Amino acid sequence: MNTDVFLTAPHRTIREAAETMQRMDVGSLPVGDGDRLVGMVTDRDIAIRAVARGMSADTPVREVMTERIRYCFDDDELDDVARNMADLQVRRLPVINREKRLVGFVSLSDFAYSGDDHSSEELLKGVARPH
């Protein structure tokens, strides 16, 4: 997993979120209150939920973020995480500890470099499955 995680706050604007995504070369940001995960905002959220509806660039992130977050725990087994990601058809998941604090992200690329071919293959098939 990647432990270099940046949280944005729900009161920040979608412009600030987009600028951060651009600077960090990422397509999503966790939204948090301190290190408590309260949502996720993606480039798609900004484009579809905000721009397509004519919202201002000064719209707070909380108005377009996804509040229902899928995650895994830092002590979950690799195969279980891969199966969960495949079932959900997601390319990345926040990783939290048992105190529900954000500690990192696990992504498709993490599996590719893990050396676990079985988990990587299962995950790739699930993520690539047509919706």
C-alpha atoms as one frame of an Amber mdcrd trajectory, in Angstrom:
protein
   0.000   0.000   0.000   0.978   3.597  -0.408   1.194   5.383   2.946   1.860
   8.811   1.434  -1.741  10.029   1.649  -3.053  13.560   1.412  -6.511  14.350
   2.780  -8.600  17.265   1.621 -11.221  18.841   3.853 -14.961  18.866   3.088
 -15.030  22.689   3.162 -12.320  23.021   0.481 -13.502  23.981  -2.992 -13.683
  21.614  -5.923 -11.184  23.914  -7.676  -8.692  23.309  -4.845  -9.370  19.574
  -5.021  -8.813  19.551  -8.794  -5.601  21.555  -8.430  -4.349  19.090  -5.813
  -5.233  16.142  -8.067  -3.358  17.769 -10.919  -0.303  18.513  -8.774  -0.238
  14.999  -7.316  -1.179  13.331 -10.638  -4.068  11.393  -9.076  -7.736  10.958
  -9.953  -9.171  10.904  -6.454  -8.658  12.362  -3.020  -9.817  11.141   0.348
 -11.883  13.698   2.218 -11.267  13.806   5.906 -11.773  15.451   9.200  -8.275
  15.109  10.605  -7.330  11.523   9.746 -10.963  10.353   9.878 -12.195   9.417
   6.420 -15.558  11.061   5.681 -15.691  10.761   1.894 -13.887  10.536  -1.423
 -13.863  12.999  -4.281 -12.820  11.974  -7.762 -12.156  13.787 -10.992 -15.360
  12.138 -12.227 -17.318  13.554  -9.251 -16.098  17.013 -10.174 -16.898  16.588
 -13.874 -20.255  14.797 -13.570 -21.683  16.040 -10.274 -20.395  19.600 -10.483
 -19.384  20.837 -13.932 -22.179  19.034 -15.808 -24.711  20.549 -13.394 -23.289
  24.050 -13.725 -21.893  24.300 -10.209 -19.257  26.899  -9.446 -15.582  26.029
  -9.027 -16.029  27.434  -5.509 -18.493  24.663  -4.599 -17.389  22.872  -1.416
 -16.084  19.336  -1.885 -18.752  18.027   0.531 -21.431  18.789  -2.098 -19.987
  16.443  -4.720 -18.001  13.856  -2.736 -19.066  10.265  -2.252 -19.882   9.666
   1.386 -20.347   5.900   1.232 -16.758   4.743   1.271 -15.537   1.243   0.541
 -12.305   0.412   2.347 -10.127  -2.374   3.682  -8.237  -2.791   6.925  -4.470
  -2.691   7.198  -4.413  -6.233   8.596  -6.637  -7.817   5.894  -5.197 -10.657
   3.847  -3.981  -9.720   0.376  -6.264 -12.239  -1.355  -9.288 -10.876   0.520
  -8.467  -7.304  -0.486  -7.987  -8.335  -4.130 -11.288 -10.238  -4.128 -13.081
  -7.263  -2.537 -11.645  -4.830  -5.089 -12.578  -7.179  -7.934 -16.135  -7.605
  -6.622 -16.500  -3.833  -6.256 -14.774  -3.222  -9.610 -12.508  -0.553  -8.120
  -8.884   0.172  -8.877  -8.025   1.580  -5.462  -9.230   1.331  -1.870  -8.500
   3.396   1.224  -6.770   1.400   3.947  -7.788   2.097   7.530  -6.663   0.672
  10.846  -9.006  -0.877  13.393  -9.470   2.571  15.010 -10.927   3.682  11.630
  -8.003   6.014  10.915  -6.760   6.352   7.350  -3.282   4.836   7.003  -2.891
   4.473   3.232  -4.250   3.383  -0.120  -3.934   0.125  -1.981  -4.193   0.194
  -5.749  -4.144  -2.075  -8.745  -0.504  -1.144  -9.331   0.403  -2.240  -5.783
  -0.802  -5.731  -6.662   1.094  -5.686  -9.943   4.339  -5.110  -8.032   3.528
  -7.427  -5.118   4.645 -10.623  -6.828   1.333 -12.275  -5.955   0.237 -13.361
  -9.421  -2.944 -15.089  -8.232  -4.330 -12.005  -6.442  -3.245  -9.717  -9.282
  -4.937 -11.853 -11.911  -8.190 -12.129  -9.939  -8.236  -8.374  -9.296  -7.528
  -7.459 -12.913 -10.297  -9.735 -14.183 -12.771  -8.191 -11.721 -11.824  -4.587
 -12.439 -11.829  -5.141 -16.199 -15.238  -6.861 -16.129 -17.836  -4.896 -18.141
 -20.344  -2.984 -15.990
